[in-house]
Amino acid sequence: MTEQQKIHPMVDVEAPTPTAPLVPPGSATSEKSSPIQQRPPQRTIPVIHTRPPKKRSCCCKCMCWSISFIVLLLIIVGATVGILYLVFRPKLPKYSIDSLRISDLRLNFDMTLYAKFDVEITADNPNKKIGIYYEQGGRLSVWYTNSKLCEGSLPKFYQGHQNITKLDVILTGQTEGGSTLMSALQEQQQTGQIPLDLEVDAPVAIKLGKLKMRKVRILGECKLVVDSLSANNIISIKASNCKFRLKL
């Protein structure tokens, strides 16, 4: 009997060798070798919340604009005043009391003191480019201590630049308590030195070139010492000290 031929199974060299089942990374295998899918780790992205810019209120904006406008206006006004000062070189007018004459000084039946003075004043405008308008309403008054003896109106006129003007002003007045006041004046007259105060209040307008500025006031006080208050006599002014200022 012929030998039985043994058949040996042929091995295919080129056949792929069995490999382990592919398991995706991050998965686990159960007891039955079935892969358990796991969720990939989540990545947290931080969220940055930005605050919206603060809006300025309308009130704040209006205040800022108002302050800026006021500052700008002050700068413009200051620059204008500085330029005008450099161009015109303003100076206060000068005044002096030239003469004082008493026309009447007596007691009335009602025991008030009646006084009438004639005052001659010199007004000097030393400015080269500035004229002065003396407006209506100017007053000149004479005082003894705290009692007003008389007052009068200053004339309305225009005084050109570098001009000297003489003014004659008539002052009249009645004062209460005339008996006491007359006795004090007569007692003071015996010393030959009677102090009197002349007060000036003059509304004026300045003229710069052809431009007439708004009204201001010239306030002044002249402290006089006279030798007598006899009516219709020549009165000597022994001392005179005048000070004036400008009131806007």
C-alpha positions in Angstrom: 0.0 0.0 0.0 1.5 3.1 -1.0 2.3 5.6 1.6 -0.4 7.9 2.2 0.5 11.2 1.2 0.5 13.7 4.0 -1.0 17.0 3.2 0.5 19.8 5.0 -1.3 23.0 5.1 0.4 25.7 3.2 1.2 28.9 5.0 0.7 32.0 3.0 3.7 34.0 3.8 2.1 37.1 2.3 -1.0 36.8 4.3 -1.3 39.5 6.9 -0.6 38.3 10.4 -3.5 38.9 12.8 -3.0 41.8 15.0 -4.6 43.0 18.1 -7.8 44.9 17.6 -7.2 48.5 17.1 -8.3 50.5 20.1 -8.5 54.2 19.7 -6.2 56.0 22.1 -7.9 57.0 25.3 -10.4 53.9 25.2 -10.5 51.1 27.7 -11.2 47.4 27.1 -13.9 45.5 28.9 -13.7 42.0 30.1 -15.3 40.9 26.9 -12.6 42.8 25.0 -15.0 45.3 23.7 -13.6 48.7 23.6 -15.3 51.4 25.7 -15.3 54.8 24.0 -14.2 57.7 26.3 -14.9 61.3 25.6 -11.8 63.3 24.8 -10.9 65.8 27.6 -12.6 69.1 27.1 -10.4 72.2 26.9 -11.6 75.2 28.9 -11.1 78.5 27.3 -11.3 81.4 29.7 -13.7 84.1 28.8 -12.6 87.6 29.7 -15.5 90.0 30.3 -14.6 93.5 29.5 -16.5 96.4 31.0 -18.1 98.8 28.6 -16.4 102.3 28.8 -18.1 104.7 31.1 -20.1 107.3 29.3 -19.7 110.9 30.5 -22.9 112.5 31.5 -24.2 115.5 29.6 -23.8 117.6 32.7 -20.1 116.8 33.0 -19.5 117.7 29.3 -21.4 121.0 29.6 -19.3 121.9 32.7 -16.1 121.2 30.9 -17.2 123.2 27.9 -18.3 126.1 30.1 -15.0 126.1 32.0 -13.0 126.1 28.8 -15.1 128.9 27.4 -14.7 131.0 30.5 -10.9 130.5 30.6 -10.6 131.3 26.9 -12.8 134.4 27.4 -10.6 135.6 30.3 -7.5 135.1 28.2 -8.9 137.2 25.4 -10.1 139.9 27.7 -6.7 140.0 29.5 -4.8 140.2 26.2 -7.1 143.0 25.0 -6.7 145.0 28.2 -3.0 144.5 28.0 -2.8 145.7 24.4 -5.0 148.8 25.1 -2.9 149.6 28.2 0.4 149.5 26.1 -1.1 151.6 23.3 -2.9 154.3 25.3 -1.0 154.4 28.6 -4.0 155.6 30.7 -3.6 157.9 33.6 -6.1 159.2 36.2 -7.1 162.8 35.8 -5.8 165.3 38.4 -8.0 167.7 40.3 -7.2 170.6 42.6 -9.2 173.1 44.6 -8.2 176.6 43.5 -10.5 178.8 45.6 -13.3 178.5 48.1 -15.7 181.4 48.7 -18.6 181.4 51.2 -21.5 183.4 49.9 -23.8 182.6 52.8 -23.6 180.9 56.2 -26.4 181.5 58.7 -29.0 180.0 61.0 -32.6 179.7 59.8 -35.7 180.2 61.9 -36.1 176.4 62.1 -32.6 176.2 63.6 -31.1 174.6 60.5 -27.8 175.8 59.2 -27.9 177.2 55.7 -24.6 177.3 53.7 -23.8 178.4 50.2 -20.2 177.9 48.9 -18.6 178.8 45.5 -15.8 176.3 44.6 -13.4 176.7 41.7 -11.9 173.4 40.6 -9.2 172.6 38.0 -9.5 169.3 36.2 -6.4 168.1 34.3 -6.5 165.3 31.8 -2.8 164.3 31.2 -3.6 161.5 28.7 -2.3 161.9 25.2 -4.8 159.6 23.5 -7.7 159.4 25.9 -10.7 161.8 26.2 -13.1 162.0 29.1 -16.9 162.4 29.0 -18.2 163.8 32.3 -21.8 162.5 32.4 -24.8 163.9 34.1 -25.2 163.1 37.8 -21.8 164.2 39.2 -21.9 165.5 42.7 -19.5 167.7 44.9 -20.2 168.1 48.6 -18.5 169.8 51.5 -18.4 168.2 55.0 -17.4 169.4 58.4 -16.6 166.3 60.6 -19.6 164.1 60.0 -22.0 166.8 58.9 -22.7 167.7 55.3 -22.8 171.5 54.9 -23.7 171.7 51.2 -23.5 170.0 47.9 -23.9 170.8 44.2 -23.9 169.2 40.7 -20.9 168.9 38.4 -21.5 170.1 34.9 -21.7 167.7 32.0 -18.9 168.2 29.4 -16.3 166.6 27.3 -12.6 167.0 28.1 -10.1 166.3 25.4 -6.7 164.8 25.7 -4.0 166.8 27.5 -6.6 169.4 28.4 -7.0 171.6 31.5 -10.6 172.7 32.4 -11.6 175.1 35.2 -15.0 174.5 36.8 -17.1 176.8 38.9 -19.5 174.9 41.1 -22.1 176.4 43.4 -23.0 174.3 46.5 -26.0 174.8 48.8 -27.5 172.9 51.7 -29.3 172.9 55.0 -28.2 170.9 58.0 -30.2 169.8 61.0 -28.8 170.9 64.4 -27.6 174.1 63.0 -27.2 175.8 66.4 -24.7 173.2 67.7 -22.9 173.1 64.4 -22.6 176.9 64.1 -21.1 177.0 67.6 -18.5 174.4 66.7 -17.5 176.2 63.5 -17.2 179.5 65.4 -15.0 177.9 68.1 -12.9 176.3 65.4 -12.5 179.6 63.5 -10.8 181.2 66.5 -7.9 178.8 66.0 -7.5 179.9 62.4 -7.6 176.3 61.1 -10.9 174.8 60.1 -10.8 171.3 58.6 -13.2 170.7 55.7 -13.7 167.7 53.4 -14.7 167.9 49.8 -16.0 164.7 48.3 -16.3 164.1 44.5 -18.5 161.5 42.8 -18.3 161.9 39.0 -19.6 159.4 36.5 -17.4 159.4 33.4 -17.0 157.6 30.1 -13.6 157.1 28.6 -13.0 157.7 24.9 -10.2 155.6 23.3 -9.7 156.9 19.8 -13.2 156.9 18.3 -14.5 154.3 20.8 -16.5 155.4 23.8 -16.3 153.0 26.6 -18.9 152.2 29.3 -19.4 154.5 32.3 -17.2 154.3 35.3 -17.0 156.5 38.4 -14.3 158.8 39.7 -14.4 159.0 43.4 -12.3 161.5 45.3 -11.7 163.3 48.6 -9.9 166.5 49.3 -9.0 167.4 52.8 -8.7 171.1 53.2 -7.7 173.4 56.0 -9.1 177.0 55.7 -8.5 180.0 57.9 -12.1 181.4 58.1 -15.7 180.8 57.2 -16.8 184.4 57.2 -19.3 185.1 54.4 -18.1 187.2 51.5 -14.5 187.3 52.6 -11.4 185.9 51.0 -10.8 182.5 52.4 -7.2 181.2 52.4 -6.7 177.5 51.8 -3.8 176.6 54.1 -3.6 172.9 53.2 -5.0 170.6 50.5 -4.6 166.9 50.1 -6.6 165.2 47.3 -6.9 161.5 46.5 -8.9 160.0 43.7 -9.7 156.5 42.5 -11.6 154.8 39.7 -14.6 152.6 40.5 -15.6 150.3 37.7 
